Amino acid sequence: CTMEELDLACDAGASFIVRPILSSEIIKKSIERKVAVFPGALTPTEIFKAHSLGATAIKVFPVTSFGPKYIKDLMAPLDKIKLIPVGGISKNNIKAFFENGSYGVGMASSLFSKNLISKNSTEELSNHFKSILNEIQD
């Protein structure tokens, strides 16, 4: 979220920056440092502003309460902008997000199930990851 954190990430070799908020300074500095930048935005105005500033794609956050149709609604006037919804994405709805125009998605707890991790079963985790991929490859 700060310039110092951006510098630390870039100096450590980061090839992209994902942020929860929109900051024109971070976008500009990321472009200068030649790293992809995915700022967080929720409203059409924020999304368009991030795109206009040169963001690689926009992290639409949080979409938990809005769902896949929100992406479709955004894509109607903003169809040239790459949207990556984050928040509430799961195996059960990932396909719908892509069908509604998502460029990508961000997943956290539904991707790395605490239950499967606590079992320490790489086979079950692998099967879980494959099942999510199968949802979007159909």
Secondary structure, DSSP 8 states (H G I E B T S, - for coil): --HHHHHHHHHTT-SEEE-SS--HHHHHHHHHTT-EEE-EE-SHHHHHHHHHTT-SSEEE---TTT-HHHHHHHHTT-TTS-EEEBSS--TTTHHHHHHTT-S--B-STTTS-HHHHHHT-HHHHHHHHHHHHHHHH-
